[in-house]
Amino acid sequence: MSHLKIRPSGSHGRVTRVTPESAGWTYVGFELHRLQAGESVSAPTEDREACLVFVTGKGQVTADGQALGELGQRMSPFEGKPWSVYVPQGSGWSVTATTDLELAVCTAPGLGGGLPVRVIGPDALGQEIRGKGSNVRHVTNILPETEPADSLLVVEVITPAGNTSSYPPHKHDQDDLPHESYLEETYYHRLNPPQGFGFQRVYTDDRSLDEAMAIEDGDVVLVPRGYHPCATCHGYDLYYLNVMAGPKRSWKFHNAAEHEWLLKA
């Protein structure tokens, strides 16, 4: 199995955990919790900021001592926009599930920005369609550059059955602004129906990193550097939740030169 692909460790509790130490990088952290109604999860943020994304289900939320009430709405990541909560560094959060709940915890270094807790409701989220033909995908911006955070960039994408995504291949592994930014990235994948599969390749120009892997429901793929396109098979829609962070909060990518003609076709 690829060292870049992380399978869920079970079906209940914290099923996925990525830390900078486990990933061998500096910035991005990611956890996925699956809870039943009445169960709770909590954590301090310490020197990191967090974005809690309700992938599915509902829960009562407290963050930085503030009771935020019951959040969440959809029961499938393929049905509508998510609810999310931004939690700054130096605070903490807790969530008690009121239904079956799938909660993603996205983290990155705090930079002392002093930002407040805020609920990010579905009505506040921008959506866009990218690509054409079999490269169409539907993007929901949860924590884009235009919204305040210290390091985190968070986005959801749904790729219809048979389509490619993160394509033509692009990378963001050079701290060379304004041309390209250095961003680590995780992909949390879901399939509809869940027995489906897709594919993702992570590779560099010199092929010193070149891994192609089958992705199944619940997998997380690490992108430490290089290009990282993915595709889903006929009959199965692909959802993924992206978490990105780096030394500067800017998403500037470089397209693979040999495939850039596709953008003009």
Backbone as CSV, one residue per row, in Angstrom:
resi,resn,N_x,N_y,N_z,CA_x,CA_y,CA_z,C_x,C_y,C_z
1,MET,0.835,-1.192,0.000,0.000,0.000,0.000,0.874,1.248,0.000
2,SER,0.437,2.261,-0.713,1.179,3.511,-0.768,1.309,4.129,0.619
3,HIS,2.468,4.722,0.900,2.644,5.417,2.176,1.899,6.741,2.190
4,LEU,1.350,7.137,1.030,0.579,8.378,0.953,-0.914,8.150,1.191
5,LYS,-1.360,6.910,1.222,-2.791,6.610,1.404,-3.025,6.072,2.806
6,ILE,-4.008,6.651,3.498,-4.342,6.246,4.858,-5.762,5.703,4.869
7,ARG,-5.903,4.441,5.225,-7.214,3.816,5.337,-7.796,4.109,6.712
8,PRO,-9.125,4.235,6.843,-9.706,4.409,8.182,-9.401,3.204,9.055
9,SER,-9.172,3.463,10.340,-8.779,2.406,11.272,-9.962,1.618,11.803
10,GLY,-11.172,2.051,11.493,-12.373,1.364,11.955,-13.584,2.130,11.466
11,SER,-14.713,1.896,12.110,-15.956,2.564,11.703,-16.536,3.432,12.812
12,HIS,-15.837,3.560,13.941,-16.396,4.276,15.078,-15.287,4.973,15.851
13,GLY,-15.592,6.177,16.360,-14.597,6.942,17.089,-13.692,7.699,16.134
14,ARG,-12.459,7.955,16.581,-11.500,8.614,15.693,-10.933,7.570,14.746
15,VAL,-11.353,7.640,13.494,-10.987,6.597,12.535,-9.790,6.994,11.681
16,THR,-9.467,8.288,11.644,-8.311,8.752,10.873,-7.619,9.859,11.641
17,ARG,-6.292,9.816,11.659,-5.524,10.877,12.297,-4.250,11.123,11.501
18,VAL,-4.091,12.364,11.051,-2.876,12.808,10.379,-2.318,13.966,11.186
19,THR,-1.081,13.862,11.614,-0.396,14.954,12.288,0.803,15.359,11.441
20,PRO,1.349,16.560,11.662,2.587,16.893,10.945,3.687,15.851,11.176
21,GLU,3.751,15.292,12.381,4.767,14.293,12.687,4.525,12.997,11.910
22,SER,3.281,12.537,11.882,2.995,11.280,11.184,3.137,11.417,9.674
23,ALA,2.837,12.611,9.157,2.934,12.836,7.715,4.350,13.198,7.278
24,GLY,5.195,13.584,8.229,6.545,13.977,7.881,6.611,15.353,7.240
25,TRP,5.677,16.217,7.649,5.701,17.575,7.130,5.512,18.572,8.252
26,THR,5.057,19.793,7.970,5.138,20.871,8.949,3.798,21.467,9.354
27,TYR,2.824,21.486,8.477,1.675,22.361,8.679,0.336,21.651,8.902
28,VAL,-0.088,20.779,8.028,-1.467,20.289,7.998,-1.689,19.142,8.990
29,GLY,-2.822,19.231,9.716,-3.324,18.129,10.522,-4.752,17.818,10.124
30,PHE,-5.149,16.554,10.245,-6.504,16.150,9.860,-6.941,14.958,10.699
31,GLU,-8.168,15.042,11.229,-8.779,13.908,11.930,-10.206,13.726,11.437
32,LEU,-10.674,12.488,11.486,-12.049,12.180,11.141,-12.655,11.358,12.271
33,HIS,-13.746,11.858,12.841,-14.451,11.205,13.946,-15.830,10.757,13.488
34,ARG,-16.178,9.523,13.796,-17.522,8.997,13.533,-18.167,8.663,14.871
35,LEU,-19.212,9.399,15.218,-19.851,9.274,16.518,-21.312,8.875,16.360
36,GLN,-21.827,8.236,17.401,-23.254,7.956,17.506,-23.894,9.011,18.390
37,ALA,-25.213,9.168,18.265,-25.925,10.176,19.053,-25.612,10.011,20.533
38,GLY,-25.278,11.129,21.195,-24.944,11.123,22.610,-23.458,11.061,22.899
39,GLU,-22.660,10.683,21.936,-21.208,10.612,22.132,-20.571,11.971,21.873
40,SER,-19.436,12.210,22.507,-18.779,13.516,22.429,-17.310,13.360,22.067
41,VAL,-16.765,14.434,21.506,-15.335,14.544,21.255,-14.944,15.986,21.537
42,SER,-13.732,16.178,22.068,-13.275,17.526,22.393,-11.765,17.571,22.297
43,ALA,-11.233,18.792,22.179,-9.774,18.945,22.125,-9.414,20.407,22.324
44,PRO,-8.242,20.669,22.928,-7.703,22.031,22.935,-7.049,22.318,21.591
45,THR,-7.019,23.576,21.196,-6.333,23.908,19.946,-4.850,24.197,20.174
46,GLU,-4.478,24.611,21.398,-3.093,24.930,21.740,-2.539,25.957,20.753
47,ASP,-1.452,25.647,20.057,-0.858,26.641,19.163,-1.318,26.488,17.720
48,ARG,-2.453,25.787,17.538,-2.983,25.566,16.191,-4.412,26.096,16.107
49,GLU,-4.822,26.453,14.912,-6.216,26.793,14.661,-6.912,25.565,14.096
50,ALA,-8.252,25.549,14.171,-9.010,24.391,13.703,-10.236,24.841,12.924
51,CYS,-10.619,24.025,11.959,-11.901,24.170,11.274,-12.619,22.839,11.404
52,LEU,-13.755,22.844,12.107,-14.576,21.649,12.285,-15.588,21.603,11.153
53,VAL,-15.569,20.548,10.374,-16.485,20.417,9.241,-17.445,19.260,9.514
54,PHE,-18.744,19.570,9.514,-19.765,18.542,9.689,-19.973,17.857,8.338
55,VAL,-19.232,16.783,8.119,-19.346,16.070,6.847,-20.740,15.478,6.713
56,THR,-21.220,14.837,7.783,-22.608,14.375,7.842,-23.086,14.469,9.286
57,GLY,-24.396,14.660,9.460,-24.991,14.603,10.784,-24.987,15.917,11.531
58,LYS,-25.449,15.880,12.789,-25.645,17.061,13.609,-25.013,16.882,14.983
59,GLY,-24.698,18.023,15.621,-24.152,17.954,16.964,-24.225,19.285,17.678
60,GLN,-24.219,19.234,19.010,-24.150,20.423,19.854,-22.686,20.831,19.996
61,VAL,-22.410,22.114,19.766,-21.030,22.573,19.683,-20.747,23.640,20.732
62,THR,-19.612,23.509,21.397,-19.057,24.560,22.244,-17.647,24.840,21.757
63,ALA,-17.304,26.122,21.626,-15.964,26.493,21.180,-15.512,27.732,21.928
64,ASP,-14.312,27.676,22.492,-13.740,28.773,23.265,-14.722,29.250,24.340
65,GLY,-15.422,28.288,24.967,-16.362,28.596,26.035,-17.720,29.084,25.587
66,GLN,-17.937,29.179,24.297,-19.211,29.666,23.769,-20.081,28.493,23.322
67,ALA,-21.324,28.441,23.788,-22.282,27.436,23.338,-22.867,27.901,22.007
68,LEU,-22.619,27.135,20.957,-23.028,27.534,19.610,-24.303,26.845,19.149
69,GLY,-24.859,25.958,20.003,-26.098,25.285,19.647,-25.875,24.077,18.759
70,GLU,-26.970,23.560,18.215,-26.899,22.392,17.341,-26.588,22.839,15.917
71,LEU,-25.532,22.269,15.358,-25.129,22.570,13.987,-25.146,21.289,13.171
72,GLY,-25.120,21.459,11.865,-25.182,20.312,10.963,-26.551,20.213,10.336
73,GLN,-26.603,19.553,9.191,-27.865,19.478,8.456,-27.927,18.259,7.563
74,ARG,-26.964,18.140,6.663,-27.045,17.073,5.669,-26.660,15.725,6.291
75,MET,-27.191,14.667,5.731,-26.873,13.320,6.202,-26.011,12.563,5.201
76,SER,-25.631,13.245,4.125,-24.697,12.695,3.142,-23.856,13.846,2.635
77,PRO,-22.554,13.643,2.402,-21.739,14.723,1.859,-22.113,15.095,0.434
78,PHE,-22.959,14.288,-0.197,-23.399,14.564,-1.555,-24.707,15.350,-1.598
79,GLU,-25.192,15.769,-0.417,-26.482,16.470,-0.335,-26.289,17.845,0.294
80,GLY,-26.038,18.856,-0.517,-25.992,20.215,-0.013,-24.662,20.605,0.587
81,LYS,-24.636,21.829,1.149,-23.416,22.409,1.698,-23.259,22.036,3.174
82,PRO,-22.026,22.073,3.682,-21.788,21.693,5.081,-21.942,22.857,6.048
83,TRP,-22.055,22.538,7.320,-21.841,23.478,8.417,-20.419,23.289,8.907
84,SER,-19.785,24.386,9.310,-18.428,24.333,9.826,-18.269,25.351,10.949
85,VAL,-17.190,25.193,11.731,-16.866,26.128,12.816,-15.375,26.422,12.767
86,TYR,-15.030,27.701,12.779,-13.628,28.097,12.909,-13.313,28.301,14.388
87,VAL,-12.207,27.672,14.847,-11.791,27.766,16.251,-10.341,28.248,16.276
88,PRO,-10.061,29.387,16.920,-8.698,29.922,16.908,-7.765,29.170,17.843
89,GLN,-6.482,29.458,17.717,-5.482,28.886,18.615,-5.723,29.367,20.041
90,GLY,-5.178,28.613,20.987,-5.272,29.011,22.383,-6.644,28.860,22.976
91,SER,-7.486,28.034,22.386,-8.840,27.824,22.910,-9.132,26.327,22.905
92,GLY,-10.353,25.948,22.681,-10.722,24.544,22.653,-12.127,24.395,22.125
93,TRP,-12.532,23.166,21.895,-13.855,22.910,21.334,-14.361,21.555,21.818
94,SER,-15.676,21.391,21.768,-16.290,20.091,22.032,-17.547,19.963,21.188
95,VAL,-17.827,18.746,20.764,-19.015,18.439,19.963,-19.668,17.195,20.547
96,THR,-20.964,17.271,20.814,-21.759,16.122,21.237,-22.744,15.794,20.135
97,ALA,-22.646,14.597,19.585,-23.498,14.200,18.468,-24.955,14.105,18.904
98,THR,-25.848,14.650,18.084,-27.288,14.492,18.304,-27.908,13.535,17.285
99,THR,-27.143,13.177,16.254,-27.456,12.105,15.310,-26.150,11.370,15.054
100,ASP,-26.178,10.336,14.249,-24.911,9.806,13.754,-24.152,10.972,13.127
101,LEU,-22.878,11.074,13.437,-22.114,12.261,13.062,-20.759,11.859,12.502
102,GLU,-20.402,12.504,11.412,-19.062,12.380,10.853,-18.449,13.778,10.873
103,LEU,-17.448,13.965,11.721,-16.854,15.274,11.962,-15.398,15.269,11.516
104,ALA,-15.048,16.191,10.614,-13.667,16.377,10.197,-13.061,17.522,11.000
105,VAL,-11.855,17.306,11.502,-11.135,18.323,12.265,-9.875,18.678,11.478
106,CYS,-9.872,19.874,10.917,-8.783,20.346,10.067,-7.956,21.339,10.876
107,THR,-6.640,21.164,10.939,-5.827,22.042,11.769,-4.567,22.491,11.027
108,ALA,-4.044,23.634,11.490,-2.802,24.191,10.963,-2.268,25.177,11.995
109,PRO,-1.025,25.610,11.856,-0.464,26.517,12.865,-1.240,27.824,12.979
110,GLY,-1.487,28.241,14.218,-1.989,29.578,14.460,-0.827,30.561,14.420
111,LEU,-1.127,31.773,14.024,-0.079,32.790,13.894,-0.340,33.978,14.797
112,GLY,-1.139,33.734,15.866,-1.410,34.801,16.811,-2.340,35.860,16.277
113,GLY,-3.196,35.452,15.329,-4.064,36.427,14.678,-5.187,36.960,15.547
114,GLY,-5.470,36.294,16.678,-6.516,36.774,17.566,-7.901,36.744,16.960
115,LEU,-8.149,35.802,16.063,-9.448,35.724,15.398,-10.485,35.112,16.331
116,PRO,-11.753,35.502,16.194,-12.793,34.931,17.054,-13.319,33.603,16.515
117,VAL,-13.976,32.865,17.401,-14.761,31.710,16.967,-15.839,32.194,16.009
118,ARG,-16.101,31.424,14.976,-17.240,31.773,14.121,-17.849,30.517,13.492
119,VAL,-19.157,30.543,13.396,-19.900,29.491,12.709,-19.943,29.835,11.227
120,ILE,-19.623,28.861,10.390,-19.654,29.045,8.942,-20.832,28.240,8.414
121,GLY,-21.955,28.911,8.214,-23.167,28.234,7.778,-23.218,28.020,6.282
122,PRO,-24.082,27.121,5.820,-24.176,26.834,4.381,-24.469,28.065,3.534
123,ASP,-25.296,28.973,4.047,-25.669,30.146,3.252,-24.490,31.077,3.000
124,ALA,-23.426,30.951,3.797,-22.253,31.820,3.637,-21.235,31.255,2.659
125,LEU,-21.467,30.050,2.148,-20.461,29.365,1.340,-20.671,29.621,-0.144
126,GLY,-19.589,30.021,-0.805,-19.635,30.174,-2.249,-19.419,28.838,-2.943
127,GLN,-20.100,28.668,-4.060,-19.948,27.461,-4.870,-19.606,27.843,-6.303
128,GLU,-18.857,26.978,-6.972,-18.511,27.230,-8.358,-18.367,25.908,-9.091
129,ILE,-18.537,25.979,-10.388,-18.303,24.823,-11.254,-17.007,25.073,-12.000
130,ARG,-16.090,24.131,-11.905,-14.819,24.235,-12.616,-14.743,23.166,-13.691
131,GLY,-14.056,23.491,-14.772,-13.807,22.529,-15.828,-14.934,22.434,-16.837
132,LYS,-14.685,21.623,-17.855,-15.650,21.403,-18.920,-15.728,19.919,-19.246
133,GLY,-16.881,19.508,-19.762,-17.037,18.124,-20.199,-16.754,17.141,-19.096
134,SER,-15.891,16.176,-19.354,-15.577,15.140,-18.367,-14.582,15.614,-17.318
135,ASN,-14.290,16.925,-17.309,-13.449,17.507,-16.263,-14.249,18.450,-15.360
136,VAL,-15.572,18.395,-15.428,-16.415,19.232,-14.563,-16.369,18.717,-13.136
137,ARG,-16.267,19.659,-12.176,-16.413,19.324,-10.762,-17.036,20.516,-10.044
138,HIS,-17.683,20.236,-8.916,-18.464,21.230,-8.181,-17.741,21.544,-6.873
139,VAL,-17.390,22.811,-6.688,-16.500,23.239,-5.615,-17.265,24.085,-4.605
140,THR,-17.129,23.775,-3.322,-17.698,24.564,-2.231,-16.555,25.082,-1.365
141,ASN,-16.410,26.401,-1.317,-15.308,27.023,-0.573,-15.721,27.244,0.875
142,ILE,-15.126,26.478,1.793,-15.437,26.569,3.221,-14.585,27.636,3.891
143,LEU,-13.303,27.590,3.651,-12.367,28.542,4.254,-11.374,28.978,3.175
144,PRO,-11.838,29.823,2.243,-10.958,30.282,1.167,-10.065,31.429,1.620
145,GLU,-9.183,31.859,0.732,-8.272,32.967,1.034,-9.007,34.245,1.419
146,THR,-10.208,34.412,0.894,-10.964,35.650,1.126,-11.613,35.712,2.495
147,GLU,-11.578,34.615,3.249,-12.148,34.581,4.586,-11.029,34.472,5.613
148,PRO,-11.199,35.067,6.808,-10.083,35.136,7.756,-9.710,33.789,8.371
149,ALA,-8.417,33.565,8.424,-7.798,32.435,9.126,-6.302,32.723,9.138
150,ASP,-5.563,32.016,9.967,-4.120,32.217,10.026,-3.395,31.427,8.935
151,SER,-3.718,30.135,8.826,-3.002,29.258,7.893,-3.924,28.408,7.028
152,LEU,-5.079,28.045,7.551,-5.929,27.034,6.911,-6.587,27.513,5.621
153,LEU,-6.637,26.595,4.656,-7.492,26.695,3.479,-8.276,25.385,3.408
154,VAL,-9.616,25.470,3.335,-10.454,24.268,3.377,-11.509,24.372,2.284
155,VAL,-11.681,23.286,1.523,-12.626,23.290,0.404,-13.173,21.878,0.202
156,GLU,-14.424,21.803,-0.240,-15.044,20.535,-0.637,-15.217,20.509,-2.154
157,VAL,-15.086,19.320,-2.732,-15.286,19.147,-4.172,-16.090,17.876,-4.411
158,ILE,-17.064,17.959,-5.298,-17.785,16.769,-5.768,-17.500,16.617,-7.255
159,THR,-17.001,15.441,-7.613,-16.661,15.126,-8.990,-17.657,14.086,-9.505
160,PRO,-18.441,14.423,-10.537,-19.434,13.467,-11.038,-18.793,12.202,-11.598
161,ALA,-19.558,11.128,-11.593,-19.085,9.825,-12.050,-18.421,9.929,-13.417
162,GLY,-17.262,9.286,-13.531,-16.549,9.234,-14.799,-15.671,10.429,-15.090
163,ASN,-15.621,11.419,-14.190,-14.875,12.650,-14.447,-13.515,12.661,-13.752
164,THR,-12.656,13.553,-14.229,-11.384,13.822,-13.570,-11.509,15.068,-12.704
165,SER,-10.554,15.233,-11.788,-10.586,16.360,-10.857,-9.150,16.693,-10.464
166,SER,-8.948,17.902,-9.935,-7.582,18.401,-9.727,-6.783,18.200,-11.015
167,TYR,-7.417,18.521,-12.123,-6.911,18.208,-13.450,-7.290,19.331,-14.395
168,PRO,-6.430,19.730,-15.353,-5.105,19.200,-15.616,-4.212,19.240,-14.373
169,PRO,-3.230,18.359,-14.305,-2.427,18.264,-13.089,-1.782,19.597,-12.715
170,HIS,-1.845,19.924,-11.431,-1.206,21.134,-10.923,-0.477,20.795,-9.618
171,LYS,0.441,21.665,-9.248,1.182,21.483,-8.009,1.319,22.829,-7.302
172,HIS,1.621,22.756,-6.011,1.899,23.953,-5.213,2.921,23.556,-4.145
173,ASP,4.163,23.368,-4.590,5.203,22.880,-3.677,6.455,23.750,-3.672
174,GLN,6.331,24.989,-4.169,7.446,25.924,-4.168,7.021,27.217,-3.477
175,ASP,7.825,27.685,-2.539,7.564,28.972,-1.893,8.142,30.059,-2.792
176,ASP,7.381,30.391,-3.846,7.870,31.279,-4.904,6.762,32.234,-5.339
177,LEU,6.132,32.867,-4.348,5.080,33.821,-4.671,5.665,35.041,-5.383
178,PRO,4.938,35.646,-6.327,3.522,35.416,-6.634,3.252,34.298,-7.629
179,HIS,4.278,33.520,-8.010,4.094,32.517,-9.051,3.527,31.209,-8.516
180,GLU,4.001,30.782,-7.364,3.575,29.497,-6.807,3.743,29.541,-5.298
181,SER,2.820,28.904,-4.579,2.908,28.842,-3.118,3.196,27.409,-2.680
182,TYR,3.819,27.297,-1.507,4.063,25.990,-0.914,2.898,25.647,0.008
183,LEU,2.175,24.595,-0.317,1.044,24.157,0.485,1.048,22.632,0.589
184,GLU,1.059,22.114,1.800,0.768,20.707,2.034,-0.736,20.502,1.900
185,GLU,-1.140,19.271,1.596,-2.570,19.060,1.333,-2.986,17.636,1.680
186,THR,-4.192,17.513,2.234,-4.821,16.203,2.406,-6.116,16.157,1.599
187,TYR,-6.420,14.968,1.103,-7.691,14.669,0.436,-8.419,13.620,1.269
188,TYR,-9.625,13.953,1.739,-10.470,12.959,2.398,-11.557,12.565,1.410
189,HIS,-11.564,11.298,0.996,-12.410,10.837,-0.105,-13.648,10.087,0.392
190,ARG,-14.754,10.359,-0.271,-15.989,9.571,-0.102,-16.542,9.233,-1.485
191,LEU,-17.175,8.080,-1.600,-17.768,7.621,-2.856,-19.267,7.416,-2.700
192,ASN,-20.008,7.661,-3.764,-21.457,7.451,-3.775,-21.861,6.716,-5.050
193,PRO,-22.354,5.453,-4.911,-22.515,4.644,-3.698,-21.157,4.276,-3.091
194,PRO,-21.144,3.904,-1.792,-19.869,3.782,-1.070,-18.984,2.623,-1.501
195,GLN,-19.522,1.650,-2.246,-18.687,0.522,-2.669,-17.825,0.858,-3.882
196,GLY,-17.929,2.096,-4.371,-17.171,2.486,-5.548,-15.700,2.731,-5.257
197,PHE,-14.983,3.095,-6.315,-13.572,3.442,-6.164,-13.184,4.424,-7.263
198,GLY,-12.067,5.081,-7.027,-11.486,5.978,-8.005,-9.978,5.823,-7.968
199,PHE,-9.281,6.779,-8.558,-7.830,6.710,-8.610,-7.238,8.089,-8.365
200,GLN,-6.053,8.112,-7.763,-5.306,9.352,-7.588,-3.836,9.067,-7.796
201,ARG,-3.177,10.013,-8.477,-1.735,9.914,-8.703,-1.064,11.130,-8.082
202,VAL,0.038,10.915,-7.375,0.845,11.991,-6.806,2.251,11.826,-7.377
203,TYR,2.731,12.850,-8.111,4.012,12.680,-8.797,4.688,14.024,-9.025
204,THR,6.001,13.994,-9.171,6.804,15.186,-9.433,7.347,15.130,-10.857
205,ASP,7.837,16.261,-11.321,8.369,16.316,-12.694,9.494,15.315,-12.908
206,ASP,10.362,15.159,-11.919,11.495,14.237,-12.081,11.158,12.809,-11.672
207,ARG,9.916,12.572,-11.271,9.408,11.253,-10.876,10.127,10.694,-9.656
208,SER,10.809,11.549,-8.897,11.363,11.070,-7.632,10.248,10.687,-6.669
209,LEU,9.067,11.264,-6.865,7.837,10.819,-6.224,6.855,10.508,-7.336
210,ASP,6.350,9.291,-7.375,5.391,8.900,-8.407,4.597,7.707,-7.893
211,GLU,3.432,7.994,-7.311,2.589,6.942,-6.767,1.170,7.085,-7.304
212,ALA,0.658,5.991,-7.820,-0.735,5.925,-8.264,-1.458,4.933,-7.373
213,MET,-2.637,5.311,-6.926,-3.329,4.466,-5.945,-4.830,4.437,-6.216
214,ALA,-5.449,3.306,-5.897,-6.906,3.219,-5.896,-7.406,3.868,-4.613
215,ILE,-8.451,4.697,-4.736,-9.033,5.348,-3.565,-10.444,4.814,-3.352
216,GLU,-10.722,4.480,-2.096,-12.022,3.954,-1.724,-12.648,4.848,-0.666
217,ASP,-13.902,4.555,-0.343,-14.677,5.378,0.585,-13.971,5.472,1.934
218,GLY,-13.662,6.695,2.372,-13.031,6.911,3.662,-11.527,7.082,3.619
219,ASP,-10.906,6.885,2.468,-9.452,7.020,2.374,-9.023,8.479,2.480
220,VAL,-7.834,8.695,3.030,-7.175,9.997,3.019,-5.873,9.852,2.235
221,VAL,-5.638,10.799,1.322,-4.397,10.825,0.552,-3.592,12.053,0.959
222,LEU,-2.304,11.840,1.218,-1.390,12.916,1.564,-0.712,13.427,0.288
223,VAL,-0.635,14.755,0.175,0.079,15.369,-0.950,1.176,16.263,-0.370
224,PRO,2.371,15.698,-0.152,3.462,16.509,0.388,4.088,17.410,-0.655
225,ARG,4.024,17.004,-1.935,4.564,17.786,-3.036,4.073,17.160,-4.332
226,GLY,4.261,17.869,-5.429,3.963,17.317,-6.739,2.525,17.488,-7.186
227,TYR,2.272,16.951,-8.370,0.952,16.982,-8.987,0.077,15.901,-8.357
228,HIS,-1.254,16.086,-8.383,-2.105,15.163,-7.623,-3.511,15.015,-8.221
229,PRO,-3.619,14.695,-9.526,-4.936,14.528,-10.133,-5.643,13.279,-9.623
230,CYS,-6.964,13.286,-9.732,-7.738,12.090,-9.379,-8.880,11.920,-10.372
231,ALA,-9.469,10.738,-10.374,-10.555,10.406,-11.286,-11.465,9.403,-10.615
232,THR,-12.734,9.464,-10.987,-13.699,8.504,-10.456,-14.280,7.687,-11.600
233,CYS,-14.743,6.503,-11.281,-15.200,5.557,-12.295,-16.683,5.757,-12.611
234,HIS,-17.081,5.241,-13.752,-18.480,5.309,-14.174,-19.401,4.768,-13.081
235,GLY,-20.461,5.518,-12.766,-21.459,5.076,-11.799,-21.224,5.530,-10.383
236,TYR,-20.065,6.163,-10.107,-19.715,6.520,-8.730,-19.231,7.970,-8.652
237,ASP,-20.013,8.798,-7.966,-19.587,10.178,-7.713,-18.520,10.192,-6.620
238,LEU,-17.602,11.150,-6.714,-16.504,11.279,-5.763,-16.617,12.605,-5.027
239,TYR,-16.593,12.527,-3.702,-16.493,13.707,-2.833,-15.104,13.719,-2.226
240,TYR,-14.505,14.916,-2.124,-13.320,15.016,-1.276,-13.292,16.347,-0.549
241,LEU,-12.713,16.288,0.638,-12.496,17.459,1.486,-11.000,17.729,1.491
242,ASN,-10.621,18.908,1.011,-9.214,19.307,0.964,-8.867,20.205,2.138
243,VAL,-7.719,19.941,2.744,-7.134,20.814,3.754,-5.739,21.198,3.273
244,MET,-5.469,22.495,3.206,-4.162,22.975,2.764,-3.624,23.993,3.762
245,ALA,-2.300,24.024,3.894,-1.629,25.036,4.709,-0.155,25.042,4.362
246,GLY,0.468,26.203,4.563,1.884,26.363,4.298,2.404,27.611,4.983
247,PRO,3.590,28.062,4.609,4.169,29.231,5.271,3.429,30.533,4.981
248,LYS,2.723,30.593,3.845,1.925,31.763,3.507,0.547,31.281,3.066
249,ARG,-0.486,31.987,3.492,-1.860,31.554,3.199,-2.284,32.068,1.821
250,SER,-1.796,31.378,0.801,-2.065,31.775,-0.577,-2.067,30.532,-1.448
251,TRP,-3.064,30.386,-2.305,-3.177,29.233,-3.215,-2.790,29.681,-4.616
252,LYS,-1.522,29.500,-4.945,-1.006,29.806,-6.273,-0.353,28.538,-6.803
253,PHE,-0.895,28.002,-7.879,-0.438,26.700,-8.346,0.210,26.797,-9.721
254,HIS,0.954,25.764,-10.044,1.663,25.644,-11.317,1.097,24.444,-12.061
255,ASN,0.643,24.656,-13.287,0.113,23.563,-14.098,1.248,22.780,-14.749
256,ALA,1.054,21.468,-14.884,2.014,20.638,-15.601,2.083,21.118,-17.047
257,ALA,3.272,21.504,-17.478,3.413,22.156,-18.781,2.894,21.296,-19.926
258,GLU,3.133,19.978,-19.870,2.752,19.117,-20.989,1.243,18.924,-21.099
259,HIS,0.510,19.280,-20.050,-0.949,19.125,-20.082,-1.693,20.461,-20.113
260,GLU,-0.953,21.556,-20.128,-1.600,22.856,-20.051,-2.445,23.157,-21.278
261,TRP,-2.171,22.493,-22.393,-2.964,22.697,-23.602,-4.440,22.374,-23.374
262,LEU,-4.722,21.523,-22.403,-6.109,21.144,-22.131,-6.947,22.348,-21.675
263,LEU,-6.304,23.324,-21.046,-7.031,24.499,-20.579,-7.467,25.393,-21.730
264,LYS,-6.859,25.214,-22.880,-7.188,26.028,-24.054,-8.000,25.267,-25.088
265,ALA,-8.165,23.964,-24.865,-8.859,23.131,-25.863,-10.339,23.466,-25.905
